[in-house]
Amino acid sequence: MTILCVRFQLPPMYEAALPGLLGLLEEFTPVVEALPPDGALADLRGAERYFGRDAVELAAVIRVRALARYGVDCVIGAGPGPTLARVALRDARPGVTRAVPEDPAGIAEFLAGRPVSALPGVGPATARTLGEYGLDTLGRVAAAPLSTLQRLIGARAGRELRERASGVDRGRVVPNAVSRSLTTERAFGIDELDPGRHRKALLSAAEETGARLRAVEKVCRTLTLTVRYADRSSTTRSRTLKEPTAHSAALAKAAYGMYEALGLQRARVRALALRAEGLAPAEQGSYQLTFDPVDEKARRIEEVADRARAKFGPRAVMPGTLAA
């Protein structure tokens, strides 16, 4: 076992703690890849030799230090490669690291009965297509003729899927910067049916997201909406913005558009979350001049509101709809 996939049990709004937790992992290895909003991959090949402990033993030390320093527990999957470690994470629980066997026979047994969707990168559409032909587990995919898989999902995708289902993990941990995304969630006290309350929650989330982006002088390129329902299922939609922005009104407009496109009718919604992705420094963002006095006024008001919130608190200035 050389790769750990760690998921820190952080509420979405506490993403700011992730850099410190990544620093904790970097005490063991410099090869750490952030998986926003709350996870990371760590390559421990050098650390195992240096500390004289295997990856599972090091995972226990990481868990204790995360609890001691940050009061944050974590779940950890371990495997010979990044993909296998991420699959193992699905079975992990706090206090117990789930490890994939290192021998080929053990890897095949570990993967065989798992659904195709257990592999990272296999979405609902691909899983549904394969399932229609009886290829609903990784064991069946691994045993299927390569030509069949390539005919169903394409030449390259079919070859890669068959390799990964067979336990061939060609992935590697790529060190990267701290989280390039930011999440804001709004949970309802009871499962909410009212679309008006859904939209109000979206506006609140967009306002907070914009304020947080501007506070750290970032803009986002993509906005993702996640709707969680009473039965614990969820729907996710993403939209690439016309231009990178931290303007709350633009974020709210994009969020409303994605929500309306879902066509929800009397859906029992438990929570809504907005994720700003593809973050970049604000000075790298472009702003298309509109010569629209209403838009210019809104942006000036936003600047003044940000200064008021910084001085008097986050609820000092807010849209009238949210104050009601």
C-alpha positions in Angstrom: 0.0 0.0 0.0 1.6 3.3 -1.0 -1.3 5.7 -1.7 -3.8 7.1 0.8 -7.0 8.8 -0.1 -8.1 10.9 2.9 -11.4 12.6 3.4 -11.6 15.0 6.3 -15.0 15.2 7.9 -15.4 18.9 7.4 -18.7 20.8 6.9 -18.6 22.5 3.5 -18.5 25.9 5.0 -15.2 25.1 6.8 -13.2 24.6 3.6 -10.8 27.2 4.9 -9.3 24.5 7.3 -8.2 22.4 4.3 -4.9 24.1 3.7 -3.8 23.3 7.3 -4.9 19.7 7.0 -3.0 19.4 3.7 0.0 20.7 5.6 -0.4 17.9 8.1 -0.1 15.4 5.2 2.9 17.2 3.9 4.7 16.4 7.1 4.8 12.8 5.8 5.3 13.3 2.1 5.6 16.3 -0.3 3.5 14.4 -2.9 0.0 15.5 -1.9 -2.8 16.2 -4.2 -5.8 18.2 -2.9 -9.3 16.9 -3.7 -11.6 19.8 -2.8 -13.5 20.4 -0.8 -12.4 18.1 1.9 -10.0 15.4 0.7 -6.6 14.6 -0.6 -4.4 11.9 -2.1 -0.9 11.3 -0.5 1.8 9.1 -2.0 3.7 7.5 0.9 6.3 5.5 -1.0 9.2 7.5 0.5 7.5 7.9 3.8 7.1 4.1 4.4 10.8 3.7 4.1 11.7 6.8 6.1 9.4 6.2 9.0 9.7 2.4 9.0 5.9 2.0 8.9 3.4 0.9 6.3 0.7 3.2 4.9 -2.0 1.8 7.2 0.1 2.6 10.2 0.9 6.1 9.0 -2.8 6.6 8.3 -3.5 6.0 12.0 -0.9 8.6 12.9 -2.4 11.1 10.5 -5.9 10.5 12.0 -4.7 11.1 15.5 -2.9 14.3 14.6 -5.9 15.7 12.7 -8.0 15.1 15.7 -5.5 16.5 18.2 -4.6 19.7 16.2 -7.9 20.5 14.4 -10.6 18.5 16.1 -11.3 16.9 12.7 -11.8 13.2 12.2 -11.2 11.6 8.8 -11.8 8.4 6.8 -9.0 6.9 4.9 -8.7 4.4 2.0 -5.3 2.9 1.1 -4.2 1.1 -2.1 -1.4 0.5 -4.5 -2.6 3.3 -6.7 -4.8 6.4 -6.6 -7.9 4.9 -8.2 -7.8 1.8 -5.9 -7.3 4.1 -2.8 -10.4 6.1 -3.8 -12.5 3.0 -4.3 -11.3 1.8 -0.8 -12.4 5.1 0.7 -16.0 4.2 0.0 -15.8 1.4 2.6 -13.7 3.3 5.1 -15.1 4.7 8.4 -13.7 6.8 11.2 -11.1 4.9 13.1 -10.7 2.1 10.5 -8.6 2.4 7.3 -9.9 0.3 4.4 -6.9 -1.2 2.6 -6.9 -2.9 -0.8 -4.7 -6.0 -1.0 -1.5 -5.6 -3.0 -1.4 -8.9 -4.8 -3.3 -9.2 -8.2 -5.6 -11.9 -7.0 -6.6 -9.9 -3.9 -7.2 -6.7 -6.0 -9.4 -8.7 -8.4 -11.4 -10.1 -5.5 -11.8 -6.7 -3.9 -13.1 -5.1 -7.1 -15.2 -8.0 -8.5 -18.5 -7.5 -6.8 -18.5 -3.7 -6.8 -20.9 -1.7 -9.0 -19.3 0.0 -12.0 -20.2 3.4 -10.6 -17.7 2.7 -7.7 -14.8 3.6 -10.1 -14.0 7.4 -10.0 -15.0 9.0 -13.3 -17.7 6.5 -14.2 -20.9 8.6 -14.3 -24.6 7.6 -14.2 -24.9 7.6 -18.0 -22.0 5.2 -18.5 -23.1 2.9 -15.7 -26.6 2.8 -17.1 -25.4 2.0 -20.6 -23.2 -0.9 -19.3 -26.0 -2.1 -17.0 -28.3 -2.5 -19.9 -26.0 -5.1 -21.3 -25.5 -6.9 -17.9 -22.2 -5.3 -17.2 -23.2 -3.9 -13.8 -20.2 -5.0 -11.7 -16.5 -4.5 -12.1 -15.9 -8.2 -12.3 -18.2 -8.5 -15.3 -16.6 -5.6 -17.0 -13.1 -7.1 -16.4 -14.3 -10.3 -18.0 -16.0 -8.7 -21.0 -14.3 -8.7 -24.4 -12.5 -5.4 -25.0 -14.3 -5.0 -28.3 -17.7 -5.1 -26.6 -16.7 -2.3 -24.2 -15.3 -0.2 -26.9 -18.4 -0.6 -29.0 -20.6 0.5 -26.0 -18.6 3.5 -24.7 -15.8 4.2 -27.2 -12.4 2.9 -28.0 -10.3 4.9 -25.4 -12.9 4.9 -22.6 -13.5 1.2 -23.1 -9.8 0.3 -22.9 -9.3 2.4 -19.8 -12.4 1.1 -18.0 -11.4 -2.5 -18.6 -7.9 -1.8 -17.3 -9.2 -0.2 -14.1 -11.9 -2.8 -13.6 -9.1 -5.4 -13.8 -7.1 -3.5 -11.1 -4.6 -1.9 -13.4 -4.0 1.5 -11.8 -1.9 3.8 -14.0 -2.8 7.0 -12.1 -0.4 9.0 -10.1 -0.6 11.6 -7.4 0.0 15.1 -8.8 1.0 17.7 -6.2 -1.2 20.8 -6.7 -2.2 24.0 -5.0 -4.7 24.4 -2.2 -8.3 24.0 -3.0 -9.5 25.7 -6.2 -13.1 25.6 -5.2 -15.4 27.1 -2.5 -18.7 25.7 -1.3 -21.7 27.3 0.4 -24.5 25.1 1.7 -28.0 25.9 2.8 -29.8 23.2 4.8 -33.5 23.3 5.6 -34.9 22.6 9.0 -37.5 20.3 7.5 -37.7 18.9 4.0 -38.8 21.9 1.9 -41.4 21.8 -0.9 -41.8 25.5 -1.5 -39.9 26.7 -4.6 -40.0 30.2 -3.2 -38.0 29.1 -0.2 -35.6 27.2 -2.5 -34.9 30.3 -4.5 -34.4 32.3 -1.3 -31.9 29.8 -0.1 -30.1 30.0 -3.5 -29.9 33.8 -3.2 -28.5 33.6 0.3 -25.9 31.0 -0.9 -25.0 33.1 -3.9 -24.6 36.3 -1.8 -22.3 34.4 0.7 -20.3 32.8 -2.1 -19.7 36.1 -3.8 -18.7 37.8 -0.6 -16.3 35.0 0.3 -14.7 35.2 -3.2 -14.3 38.9 -3.0 -12.8 38.6 0.5 -10.0 36.4 -0.8 -9.7 38.4 -4.0 -10.8 35.5 -6.3 -13.1 35.0 -9.2 -14.7 31.7 -10.3 -15.2 30.3 -13.8 -17.7 27.6 -13.0 -20.7 27.3 -10.6 -22.1 24.0 -9.5 -25.5 23.4 -7.9 -26.2 20.4 -5.8 -29.7 19.6 -4.6 -30.1 17.0 -1.9 -33.5 15.4 -1.4 -35.4 13.8 1.5 -34.5 10.3 0.3 -30.8 11.3 0.5 -30.4 11.2 -3.3 -29.0 14.3 -5.0 -28.8 16.1 -8.3 -25.8 18.1 -9.5 -25.6 20.6 -12.3 -22.7 22.8 -13.4 -22.5 25.9 -15.6 -19.5 27.7 -17.0 -20.0 31.4 -16.5 -19.7 33.9 -19.4 -16.8 35.4 -17.7 -14.9 34.7 -14.4 -16.7 36.6 -11.7 -17.2 37.2 -8.0 -20.3 39.3 -8.6 -23.1 38.0 -6.4 -25.9 39.0 -8.8 -24.2 37.0 -11.6 -23.8 34.0 -9.4 -27.4 34.2 -8.3 -28.6 34.4 -11.9 -26.6 31.3 -12.8 -27.9 29.4 -9.8 -31.5 30.3 -10.6 -30.9 29.1 -14.2 -29.6 25.7 -13.1 -32.4 25.3 -10.6 -35.2 26.1 -13.1 -33.6 23.7 -15.6 -34.1 20.9 -13.2 -37.9 21.3 -13.5 -38.5 20.2 -9.9 -42.2 19.7 -9.1 -43.0 19.4 -5.4 -39.6 18.0 -4.7 -38.8 17.5 -1.0 -35.5 19.3 -0.8 -33.3 18.8 2.3 -30.3 21.1 1.3 -28.9 23.2 -1.5 -25.2 23.8 -2.1 -23.3 26.1 -4.5 -19.7 25.4 -5.4 -17.6 28.0 -7.1 -14.9 26.2 -9.1 -11.9 27.1 -11.2 -10.8 29.9 -8.8 -8.3 32.4 -10.1 -6.9 35.7 -8.7 -9.3 38.5 -9.3 -6.8 40.5 -11.3 -6.7 37.7 -13.9 -10.5 37.9 -14.4 -11.9 39.9 -17.2 -14.9 42.2 -16.9 -17.0 43.0 -20.0 -18.0 46.7 -19.9 -21.8 46.9 -20.4 -22.3 50.7 -20.0 -25.4 49.7 -18.1 -25.8 52.2 -15.2 -27.9 49.6 -13.3 -25.1 47.1 -13.4 -22.5 49.6 -12.5 -24.5 50.9 -9.6 -25.1 47.3 -8.3 -21.3 46.7 -8.3 -20.6 49.9 -6.5 -23.2 49.0 -3.9 -21.6 45.6 -3.5 -18.3 47.2 -2.7 -19.8 49.4 -0.1 -21.8 46.4 1.4 -18.6 44.4 1.6 -16.9 47.1 3.6 -19.9 47.3 5.9 -20.0 43.6 6.5 -16.3 43.5 7.2 -16.8 46.2 9.9 -20.2 45.2 11.4 -20.7 41.5 10.6 -22.0 39.4 7.7 -25.7 40.4 8.3 -25.1 44.1 8.3 -26.2 44.4 4.7 -28.3 41.9 2.8 -31.0 41.8 0.1 -34.4 42.8 1.4 -35.8 39.4 0.4 -33.4 37.7 2.9 -34.1 40.2 5.7 -37.8 39.3 5.6 
